[in-house]
Amino acid sequence: MRTALVLLLLLALAAIPGSVIPQTGVDALEVTRWKEEHPDLTPIYEKLDLFSVYDSIWFSAIYLLLVLSLVGCIVPRLFVYARALRAQPPRTPRHLTRLADHVSYETDLAPEEVLDRARAVLGKRHRLRAVDPADGPADSVSAERGYLREAGNLLFHLSVLVVLAGFGIGGLYGYQGGVILVQGSTFGNSLTQYDDFDPGGLFTPEQLDDFDFTVDSFEVDWLRSGSGAGTARGFEAGISYREGDRPQEEYDLRVNHPLSIDSTDVFLIGHGYAPVITVRDGEGNVAWTGPTVFLPQDSSFVSFGVIKAPTAEPEQIGLEGLFYPTFDLYEGDPVSVFPEALKPLVSMLVYTGDLGLDDGTSQSVYVLDKDKATQLEGEDGKPFRLDLSVGETVELPDGLGSVTFERVDPWIRVQISQTPGKEVALLGVVLALIGLCGSLFIRPRRIWVRARTVTRDGAAGGGGGTMTVVDVAGLDRSGNGELDEVLADLVAALKKE
């Protein structure tokens, strides 16, 4: 058990990097952004698998050792518990009055009658020790209860294994993927449609359910006044989905209200803005048009984005900059005073030349390769910056073309996953609660009743003869301090006429 506790502590410590450092299986976009901001640390983190902590060898080693340690704790205890179930309550101690909790009284009933009453009272909720002729004449009753407390402890530890098994099944056979979808776009459940995909070790593409869905609308309920102004109270994406050849259905996708299609769950986990920008080259041809996903940088939803026009003539055109949902100037600095797109504006720098799109190397859509490109400058020699509101068009210097800000479309980020072991994990949690309740509320204790005949002291006014002295004692094995009340109730039941 000591080893298991140490491993559990190590597992908790090992999970800290997974909650601090962005994880590929949770948000690949955030991982990409982190790598761009920390180029020196990225190689070290990649070598240590810190971007995929829960799939790393060192985390799996702690996980498996914990499982083995728990098995080593539980299996021996099962045999001990099985022997305890078969064993009888212990013999009555010789001196009951030496126990901390004890009561003695005198009665005119015969010892046999007192013991019969004790067996009748205690036998309702206790297990009694069988009379053994080898022990001599029966002058006492030994009773014990609370055997299920240890069963609760064992069930709780067993449930931990069940939960770990559930997570293990999900990790091996499940998968988790993410995709950003602009309003009006459609997603088909195939590997090529995902922006990031994190499969389990035994995942096969045949597990993918056959469905598709379209994002019809997206609405955010913003708080507009008070201390929480600018905070979203709720998100709702209206989608139309079709499973296989079945008729199309509609669903309102909300946070913590996933869409379940067969064995796949679709979660709404994020949103943002996609400005629709048209880039025309120097010959007047449309080199790029359409919504471009900009990634939020803060709670005001100031977002960063990149636009690439590789077919522009005579030179490729690249744009890089920020989107402000509700633009304003604060002490001369551009800010967004509200996260809703009430007064949208894009502010972008312009680059021309070789954007590295033709060398065969893959590029992130959120990164602009400027190594071989030239930044445009204005007539004043400063970097040329586009500041466009919706509907505005700006001509580029030297007749290189123009840029138009058409409108703003919302985008949502959805997580699509299969977790085949979640029922097993849920069963483990339920068993853990049952076991925990058993270990907390079941109170093991032992009760002994001894009745013996003694001679009355005639000199003391007793008139001689005999009487029965009854000693009642108990041992509370849970330490709850309520044994006095139990013994008092038992004595009252034994004295009852």
C-alpha positions in Angstrom: 0.0 0.0 0.0 2.9 2.4 0.7 4.2 1.7 -2.7 0.8 2.4 -4.3 0.5 5.7 -2.4 3.9 6.8 -3.6 3.1 5.8 -7.2 -0.3 7.7 -6.9 1.6 10.8 -5.8 4.1 10.4 -8.7 1.1 10.0 -11.1 -0.4 13.2 -9.9 2.9 15.0 -10.2 3.5 13.6 -13.7 0.1 14.9 -14.8 1.0 18.5 -13.9 2.8 19.1 -17.2 -0.2 17.8 -19.1 -2.4 20.5 -17.4 0.1 23.3 -17.9 1.6 22.6 -21.3 -0.9 22.4 -24.3 -1.4 18.9 -25.4 -1.6 17.7 -29.0 -4.6 15.4 -28.3 -6.5 18.3 -26.7 -5.7 21.4 -28.8 -3.2 21.0 -31.6 -3.7 24.6 -32.6 -2.6 25.8 -29.2 0.5 23.5 -29.4 1.4 25.0 -32.7 1.1 28.5 -31.3 3.2 27.6 -28.2 5.9 26.1 -30.4 6.1 29.3 -32.4 6.4 31.4 -29.3 9.0 29.2 -27.6 11.4 28.0 -30.4 14.2 27.3 -27.9 12.2 25.1 -25.5 10.3 23.2 -28.3 13.1 20.6 -29.1 13.5 19.8 -25.4 9.8 19.5 -24.8 9.4 17.3 -27.8 12.2 15.0 -26.7 10.5 14.6 -23.3 7.0 14.1 -24.9 5.6 17.0 -22.9 3.2 17.9 -25.7 1.7 14.4 -25.3 2.2 13.6 -21.7 -0.4 11.0 -21.3 0.9 8.9 -24.2 4.5 9.2 -23.1 6.6 6.2 -22.0 7.4 7.6 -18.6 3.8 8.4 -17.8 2.7 5.0 -19.0 5.4 3.3 -16.8 4.0 5.0 -13.7 0.5 4.2 -14.7 1.3 0.5 -15.2 3.3 0.2 -12.0 0.4 1.7 -10.1 -1.9 -0.9 -11.5 0.5 -3.7 -10.6 0.9 -2.2 -7.1 -2.9 -2.0 -6.6 -3.2 -5.6 -7.7 -0.5 -6.6 -5.2 -2.5 -4.8 -2.5 -5.9 -6.2 -3.3 -5.2 -9.9 -4.1 -3.6 -10.7 -0.7 -6.3 -8.8 1.1 -8.9 -10.8 -0.7 -7.6 -14.0 0.8 -7.3 -12.4 4.3 -10.9 -11.2 4.0 -12.1 -14.6 2.9 -10.5 -16.2 5.9 -12.1 -13.5 8.2 -15.5 -14.2 6.7 -15.2 -17.9 7.6 -13.8 -17.3 11.0 -16.0 -17.1 14.1 -16.1 -14.1 16.4 -13.3 -14.3 19.0 -13.8 -15.9 22.4 -15.0 -13.8 25.3 -12.1 -12.1 27.1 -11.6 -13.3 30.7 -11.9 -9.9 32.3 -14.6 -7.9 30.5 -14.4 -5.1 33.2 -10.9 -4.2 32.0 -12.2 -3.1 28.6 -12.8 0.7 28.2 -16.5 0.2 27.4 -18.3 -2.1 29.8 -21.4 -2.3 32.0 -22.2 -4.7 34.9 -25.5 -5.3 36.6 -27.3 -7.8 38.9 -30.4 -9.7 38.1 -32.5 -12.6 39.6 -32.8 -14.3 36.2 -30.8 -17.5 35.7 -27.5 -17.2 33.7 -29.0 -19.4 31.0 -32.0 -17.2 30.5 -29.8 -14.1 30.4 -27.6 -15.7 27.7 -30.6 -16.8 25.7 -31.9 -13.2 25.7 -28.5 -12.0 24.6 -28.4 -14.4 21.7 -31.9 -13.3 20.7 -31.1 -9.6 20.8 -27.6 -9.8 19.3 -28.4 -12.4 16.7 -30.6 -9.9 14.8 -27.7 -7.7 13.7 -24.6 -9.6 14.8 -22.9 -12.9 14.0 -22.7 -15.1 17.0 -19.9 -17.4 18.0 -21.0 -21.0 17.9 -20.9 -23.0 21.2 -17.9 -25.3 21.2 -18.0 -28.1 23.8 -14.2 -28.0 23.9 -14.5 -24.5 25.5 -16.4 -26.0 28.5 -19.8 -24.8 29.8 -21.2 -21.8 27.9 -21.2 -18.8 30.3 -21.0 -16.0 27.7 -22.1 -14.9 24.3 -19.7 -13.5 21.7 -21.0 -11.4 18.8 -19.5 -9.4 16.0 -20.8 -7.2 13.2 -19.4 -4.9 10.5 -17.7 -7.5 8.2 -18.9 -5.6 5.1 -16.7 -2.6 6.1 -13.6 -4.4 4.8 -15.6 -5.4 1.8 -16.3 -1.7 1.2 -12.5 -1.0 1.4 -11.7 -3.8 -1.0 -14.5 -2.7 -3.4 -13.1 0.8 -3.4 -9.6 -0.4 -4.3 -11.0 -2.7 -6.9 -13.0 0.1 -8.4 -9.8 2.0 -9.0 -8.6 -0.9 -11.1 -11.9 -0.8 -13.0 -11.6 2.9 -13.7 -8.0 2.5 -14.9 -9.1 -0.4 -17.1 -11.9 1.9 -18.5 -9.4 4.6 -19.3 -7.0 2.0 -20.8 -9.7 0.6 -23.1 -10.5 4.1 -24.2 -6.8 4.9 -24.8 -6.2 1.8 -26.8 -9.4 1.6 -28.9 -10.7 5.2 -28.9 -9.7 8.3 -30.7 -10.0 12.1 -30.4 -9.9 14.6 -33.2 -10.5 18.3 -33.7 -11.6 20.5 -36.6 -12.4 24.1 -37.1 -15.5 24.8 -39.2 -16.7 28.1 -40.6 -20.4 28.8 -40.6 -21.9 27.2 -43.7 -19.1 24.5 -44.1 -19.6 20.8 -44.0 -17.6 18.1 -42.3 -17.5 14.4 -43.3 -16.2 11.9 -40.9 -13.0 10.7 -42.6 -9.4 11.0 -41.6 -8.6 13.7 -44.2 -11.2 16.0 -42.8 -9.6 16.4 -39.4 -7.3 19.3 -38.5 -5.7 17.1 -35.8 -6.3 13.5 -34.9 -5.1 11.5 -31.9 -5.8 7.7 -32.3 -5.5 5.0 -29.7 -2.8 2.3 -30.1 -5.3 -0.2 -31.5 -7.5 2.2 -33.4 -8.4 1.2 -37.0 -10.1 3.5 -39.6 -13.0 1.1 -39.8 -14.1 2.4 -36.4 -15.1 5.8 -37.9 -18.9 6.1 -38.0 -20.4 7.2 -41.3 -21.9 10.6 -40.9 -21.5 14.3 -41.9 -22.9 17.6 -40.6 -23.1 21.2 -41.7 -22.8 24.3 -39.5 -25.9 26.3 -40.3 -25.6 29.0 -37.6 -23.7 30.0 -34.5 -24.9 32.4 -31.8 -23.3 33.7 -28.6 -25.2 35.1 -25.7 -23.0 38.0 -24.4 -23.4 39.8 -21.1 -23.6 43.4 -22.0 -23.7 45.2 -18.7 -22.4 44.8 -15.1 -19.0 43.5 -13.9 -19.2 40.5 -16.2 -19.8 42.5 -19.4 -18.1 40.9 -22.4 -18.5 37.4 -20.9 -20.4 34.8 -22.8 -23.3 33.2 -21.0 -23.9 30.5 -23.6 -22.9 29.2 -27.1 -25.2 27.5 -29.5 -24.4 26.1 -33.0 -27.2 24.9 -35.1 -26.1 22.0 -37.2 -27.7 19.6 -39.7 -26.4 16.1 -39.7 -27.0 12.9 -41.6 -26.0 9.4 -40.4 -25.3 7.0 -43.3 -28.4 6.9 -45.5 -30.8 8.2 -42.9 -32.8 11.4 -43.4 -31.1 14.6 -42.4 -31.7 15.8 -38.8 -31.1 19.0 -36.9 -29.4 19.6 -33.6 -28.4 22.5 -31.4 -24.9 21.9 -30.3 -24.0 23.5 -27.0 -21.2 23.3 -24.4 -21.6 20.1 -22.4 -24.4 19.0 -24.6 -22.7 16.9 -27.3 -24.2 15.3 -30.3 -24.0 11.5 -30.1 -24.1 9.7 -33.4 -23.8 5.9 -33.0 -20.6 5.5 -30.9 -19.2 9.0 -31.7 -19.6 12.2 -29.7 -19.3 15.7 -31.2 -18.5 18.4 -28.6 -18.5 22.2 -29.1 -15.2 23.4 -27.4 -14.4 26.8 -29.0 -15.3 29.6 -31.4 -13.9 32.6 -33.1 -14.0 34.8 -36.2 -13.1 34.3 -39.8 -12.9 37.5 -41.8 -13.9 37.1 -45.5 -11.2 38.9 -47.5 -10.6 39.1 -51.2 -7.2 39.6 -52.6 -6.8 40.8 -56.3 -3.4 40.8 -57.9 -1.8 43.4 -60.2 -3.7 42.1 -63.2 -7.0 42.5 -61.5 -7.6 38.7 -61.0 -8.9 37.3 -57.8 -5.9 35.5 -56.2 -7.7 34.7 -52.9 -11.2 35.0 -51.5 -13.1 33.4 -48.7 -13.2 33.2 -44.9 -9.9 32.9 -43.1 -9.7 31.5 -39.6 -8.2 34.0 -37.1 -7.1 32.6 -33.8 -8.2 34.5 -30.6 -5.3 35.9 -28.6 -7.1 37.1 -25.5 -10.6 37.3 -23.8 -11.5 40.3 -26.0 -11.2 38.0 -29.0 -8.5 40.1 -30.7 -7.4 37.4 -33.2 -4.3 36.7 -35.3 -4.4 35.4 -38.8 -2.5 34.9 -42.0 -3.7 35.1 -45.6 -1.7 33.6 -48.5 -2.3 34.3 -52.2 0.1 32.0 -54.0 -1.4 32.5 -57.5 -1.1 36.3 -57.4 0.8 37.9 -60.4 3.4 39.2 -60.8 4.4 38.2 -57.2 2.8 36.1 -54.4 1.0 38.2 -51.8 0.9 37.4 -48.1 -1.0 39.2 -45.3 -0.4 38.9 -41.6 -2.1 40.8 -38.8 -4.9 41.1 -36.3 -8.7 41.2 -36.3 -10.5 43.5 -33.8 -14.2 42.5 -33.2 -15.1 46.0 -31.8 -12.3 48.3 -32.8 -11.4 51.4 -30.8 -8.3 53.4 -29.8 -7.2 53.6 -26.2 -4.5 56.2 -25.5 -3.5 55.8 -29.2 -3.3 52.0 -29.1 -5.7 49.8 -31.1 -8.0 47.6 -28.8 -11.2 45.7 -29.0 -13.6 47.0 -26.4 -16.1 44.1 -26.7 -15.6 40.5 -28.0 -18.7 40.6 -30.2 -18.2 41.7 -33.8 -19.9 45.1 -33.5 -17.3 47.3 -35.3 -14.9 44.8 -36.9 -11.6 45.9 -38.3 -8.6 44.0 -39.7 -5.1 45.5 -39.4 -2.5 43.6 -41.5 1.0 43.9 -42.9 1.7 43.0 -46.5 4.5 40.8 -47.9 5.3 40.0 -51.5 7.6 37.6 -53.2 8.5 34.0 -52.4 6.3 32.8 -49.5 7.9 29.3 -49.5 4.8 27.7 -50.9 6.5 26.1 -53.9 9.4 24.3 -52.3 7.4 21.2 -51.4 7.6 21.7 -47.6 4.4 21.7 -45.7 3.3 24.9 -43.9 0.9 25.7 -41.2 -2.0 27.9 -42.4 -1.4 30.1 -39.3 2.3 30.8 -40.1 3.6 33.1 -42.9 7.1 32.2 -44.2 8.7 35.6 -44.5 12.4 34.5 -45.0 12.4 35.2 -48.7 9.5 37.7 -48.9 9.7 41.5 -49.0 7.6 43.6 -46.7 5.7 46.4 -48.5 6.5 49.9 -47.5 4.5 53.1 -47.9 5.5 56.4 -49.3 6.9 57.5 -46.0 9.2 54.5 -45.9 7.3 52.8 -43.0 5.8 49.3 -43.2 2.5 49.5 -45.3 -0.4 48.5 -43.1 -3.9 47.7 -44.1 -6.7 48.9 -41.8 -9.9 47.8 -43.2 -13.5 47.9 -42.0 -16.2 45.8 -43.5 -16.9 46.8 -47.1 -13.6 48.8 -47.6 -11.0 48.2 -50.3 -7.4 49.4 -50.2 -5.1 49.5 -53.2 -1.6 48.0 -52.7 1.5 50.1 -53.6 3.2 49.8 -57.0 0.1 48.5 -58.6 0.4 45.0 -56.9 -3.3 44.7 -56.5 -6.0 45.4 -53.9 -7.5 43.9 -50.7 -11.2 44.0 -49.8 -12.8 43.2 -46.4 -16.1 41.6 -47.4 -17.7 40.4 -44.1 -17.1 38.4 -40.9 -18.2 34.7 -40.5 -18.1 32.9 -37.2 -16.2 29.6 -36.8 -16.5 26.9 -34.2 -14.1 24.3 -33.1 -15.5 20.8 -32.4 -14.0 17.8 -30.8 -15.0 14.4 -32.3 -14.2 11.4 -30.2 -14.9 7.8 -29.4 -14.4 6.5 -25.8 -15.3 2.9 -25.8 -14.2 2.4 -22.2 -16.4 5.1 -20.6 -19.1 2.6 -19.5 -16.4 0.6 -17.7 -15.0 3.8 -16.1 -18.5 4.8 -15.0 -19.0 1.4 -13.5 -15.8 1.8 -11.6 -16.9 5.2 -10.3 -20.2 3.8 -9.1 -18.4 0.9 -7.4 -16.0 3.4 -5.7 -19.0 5.3 -4.3 -20.6 2.2 -3.0 -17.3 1.0 -1.5 -16.6 4.4 0.0 -20.1 4.5 1.6 -19.6 1.0 3.0 -16.2 1.9 4.5 -17.6 5.1 6.0 -20.9 4.1 7.4 -20.5 0.4 8.3 -19.2 0.3 11.9 -17.5 -2.9 12.9 -17.7 -3.8 16.6 -17.6 -6.8 19.0 -20.0 -7.3 21.9 -19.6 -9.8 24.7 -22.1 -10.8 27.4 -21.1 -13.0 30.4 -23.5 -14.2 33.1 -22.3 -15.9 36.2 -23.9 -16.9 39.5 -22.5 -15.4 42.8 -23.6 -15.7 46.4 -25.4 -12.9 48.0 -23.7 -11.3 51.0 -26.1 -11.9 53.9 -24.3 -9.5 56.2 -25.0 -6.7 53.8 -28.7 -7.2 54.0 -29.0 -9.5 51.0 -30.5 -12.3 53.0 -28.1 -14.9 51.5 -28.9 -17.0 48.5 -27.5 -16.5 44.9 -27.8 -13.9 42.2 -26.7 -13.5 38.6 -24.1 -10.8 37.7 -24.1 -9.8 34.1 -21.0 -8.2 32.5 -21.5 -6.5 29.1 -18.6 -5.1 27.2 -17.8 -4.0 23.7 -14.9 -3.1 21.4 -15.5 -0.5 18.7 -13.1 -1.1 15.8 -14.0 2.1 14.0 -13.4 4.5 16.8 -16.7 6.5 16.4 -17.2 6.8 20.2 -20.9 5.6 20.2 -20.4 2.3 22.0 -21.8 3.6 25.3 -25.2 4.1 23.7 -25.1 0.6 22.1 -24.3 -1.1 25.5 -27.0 0.9 27.2 -29.6 -0.2 24.7 -28.4 -3.8 25.0 -28.6 -3.8 28.8 -32.1 -2.3 28.6 -33.2 -5.1 26.2 -31.7 -7.8 28.5 -33.5 -6.3 31.6 -36.8 -6.0 29.8 -39.5 -8.2 31.5 
